[in-house]
Amino acid sequence: MQSEPNEGEPASEQTEVRVLYDDANLFIGMFAHDSSPGDIIVSELRKDFDPGANDAFEVILDTFHDERNGYRFATNALGAKWDAQMVNEGRDINSNWDGIWSVQTRIVKTGWYAEIMIPFRTLRFADADPQTWGLNFLTASRRACFSTRCCITTPTRGSGARTSASTSSTAR
């Protein structure tokens, strides 16, 4: 669903996401459909690149499911990485935080793939069974001037990456 420019409208290019985990890691697989993959915008390859200046995919994790704090992980189609901690419902971002995680990407004829692995040891979360986390996904196409989210957020100030607008997932 679009969050920009027409909030709530169907996305012009679909994104598929799969989430898996094992005892040590969280795995996120993403495919962003793109009718013109040769025109994907990737302006940076460095760590802590600017996701807003690239076609990018972002994962937002609310590991305490408190709708206030969380983590953000982003990549572009060539595998550059950006990560941050967020507090105050995403209004305050600590982009100096450097999590341990890996990503592999690939551009194909119909779009691009990203496979992300986040070790649980990189995250803080409640010592509870079952685990209930909030999560959201953002795909941005700078070329087509749109962004889509799994769950729409309407920021009043600061970042549009609010944890309170995430979907929840419970794992045992």
C-alpha positions as CSV (number, residue, x, y, z in Angstrom):
1,M,0.0,0.0,0.0
2,Q,1.3,3.5,-0.9
3,S,2.4,5.8,1.9
4,E,3.6,8.4,-0.7
5,P,2.3,10.1,-2.8
6,N,-1.2,8.7,-2.4
7,E,-1.5,7.3,1.0
8,G,-3.7,4.1,1.1
9,E,-3.8,3.6,-2.6
10,P,-2.5,0.3,-4.1
11,A,1.2,0.3,-4.9
12,S,2.1,0.7,-8.5
13,E,4.9,-1.9,-8.1
14,Q,4.4,-4.7,-5.6
15,T,6.9,-5.9,-3.0
16,E,6.9,-9.5,-1.5
17,V,8.4,-10.2,1.9
18,R,9.0,-13.4,3.7
19,V,10.2,-13.7,7.4
20,L,11.8,-16.8,8.9
21,Y,13.9,-17.4,11.9
22,D,16.0,-20.1,13.6
23,D,17.5,-20.2,17.1
24,A,20.2,-17.6,16.2
25,N,18.9,-15.4,13.4
26,L,16.0,-13.5,11.9
27,F,15.9,-13.9,8.1
28,I,14.0,-11.5,5.8
29,G,13.6,-12.1,2.1
30,M,12.3,-9.4,-0.2
31,F,11.5,-9.1,-3.9
32,A,10.6,-5.6,-5.2
33,H,8.9,-5.9,-8.5
34,D,10.1,-3.2,-10.9
35,S,9.0,-2.8,-14.5
36,S,12.3,-1.0,-15.4
37,P,15.0,-2.5,-13.2
38,G,17.7,-1.0,-15.4
39,D,16.6,2.4,-14.1
40,I,16.8,1.6,-10.4
41,I,18.5,4.5,-8.6
42,V,21.5,3.6,-6.4
43,S,23.5,6.6,-5.6
44,E,25.7,5.2,-2.8
45,L,27.4,1.9,-1.9
46,R,28.9,3.0,1.4
47,K,27.8,1.9,4.9
48,D,25.3,4.2,6.4
49,F,24.2,5.4,3.0
50,D,21.2,7.7,2.7
51,P,18.1,5.4,2.1
52,G,16.1,8.5,1.0
53,A,18.4,9.1,-2.0
54,N,18.1,5.5,-3.3
55,D,15.6,3.0,-4.3
56,A,15.6,1.1,-1.0
57,F,14.0,-1.5,1.2
58,E,13.7,-1.0,5.0
59,V,12.8,-3.3,7.9
60,I,11.5,-1.8,11.1
61,L,11.5,-4.0,14.2
62,D,9.7,-3.2,17.4
63,T,11.3,-6.0,19.5
64,F,9.6,-5.1,22.8
65,H,6.3,-4.5,21.0
66,D,6.0,-1.3,23.1
67,E,5.1,0.9,20.1
68,R,7.9,3.3,21.2
69,N,11.3,1.9,20.5
70,G,12.9,-0.2,17.7
71,Y,15.5,-0.9,15.1
72,R,15.7,0.1,11.4
73,F,17.6,-1.8,8.8
74,A,17.8,-0.6,5.2
75,T,19.5,-1.7,1.9
76,N,19.5,-0.6,-1.7
77,A,19.6,-2.8,-4.7
78,L,23.4,-3.1,-4.7
79,G,23.6,-4.1,-1.0
80,A,24.6,-0.9,0.8
81,K,23.6,-1.0,4.4
82,W,22.1,1.5,6.8
83,D,20.9,0.8,10.4
84,A,19.6,2.7,13.4
85,Q,17.9,2.5,16.7
86,M,14.8,4.6,17.2
87,V,13.0,5.8,20.3
88,N,10.0,8.0,21.0
89,E,7.8,6.3,18.4
90,G,10.5,6.8,15.7
91,R,10.8,10.5,16.2
92,D,14.4,10.2,17.5
93,I,16.9,8.2,15.5
94,N,20.3,7.0,16.6
95,S,22.0,6.4,13.3
96,N,25.4,6.0,15.1
97,W,24.2,2.6,16.3
98,D,25.9,-0.2,14.2
99,G,24.2,-3.5,14.4
100,I,25.7,-6.8,13.2
101,W,23.8,-8.0,10.2
102,S,24.3,-9.0,6.6
103,V,22.5,-8.6,3.3
104,Q,22.8,-9.9,-0.2
105,T,21.0,-8.4,-3.2
106,R,20.5,-9.1,-6.8
107,I,18.9,-7.1,-9.7
108,V,17.0,-9.3,-12.2
109,K,14.8,-8.6,-15.2
110,T,11.6,-8.1,-13.1
111,G,13.0,-6.2,-10.1
112,W,15.4,-6.8,-7.3
113,Y,15.9,-9.2,-4.4
114,A,17.3,-8.6,-0.9
115,E,18.1,-11.4,1.6
116,I,18.8,-10.0,5.1
117,M,20.1,-11.9,8.1
118,I,20.0,-10.3,11.6
119,P,21.5,-12.2,14.4
120,F,19.3,-12.1,17.5
121,R,22.4,-11.2,19.6
122,T,22.4,-7.8,17.8
123,L,18.9,-6.9,19.2
124,R,17.5,-6.3,22.6
125,F,14.1,-7.9,23.3
126,A,12.1,-9.2,26.3
127,D,13.0,-12.5,27.9
128,A,9.5,-13.9,27.2
129,D,8.0,-17.0,25.6
130,P,6.3,-16.4,23.2
131,Q,7.9,-13.4,21.7
132,T,5.6,-10.7,20.2
133,W,7.3,-8.1,18.0
134,G,6.0,-5.3,15.8
135,L,7.4,-5.1,12.3
136,N,7.0,-3.0,9.2
137,F,8.5,-2.9,5.8
138,L,9.1,0.1,3.5
139,T,10.0,0.0,-0.2
140,A,10.9,3.3,-1.8
141,S,11.4,4.1,-5.5
142,R,13.0,7.5,-6.0
143,R,12.7,7.1,-9.8
144,A,8.9,6.5,-9.6
145,C,8.5,8.9,-6.7
146,F,6.6,6.5,-4.4
147,S,7.0,4.6,-1.2
148,T,5.0,1.7,0.1
149,R,4.7,0.3,3.6
150,C,3.2,-2.9,5.0
151,C,1.4,-0.7,7.6
152,I,0.7,2.9,6.8
153,T,2.1,5.5,9.2
154,T,1.1,9.1,9.5
155,P,3.9,10.9,11.2
156,T,3.1,14.1,13.1
157,R,6.8,15.0,13.4
158,G,10.0,13.3,12.7
159,S,10.4,10.0,10.9
160,G,7.6,8.2,9.1
161,A,8.9,5.0,10.6
162,R,6.6,4.8,13.6
163,T,6.6,1.6,15.6
164,S,3.0,2.1,16.6
165,A,1.8,1.5,13.1
166,S,3.5,-1.9,12.8
167,T,1.9,-5.3,12.5
168,S,2.7,-7.8,15.2
169,S,4.1,-11.3,15.0
170,T,4.3,-13.9,17.7
171,A,6.8,-16.7,17.7
172,R,7.3,-19.6,20.1
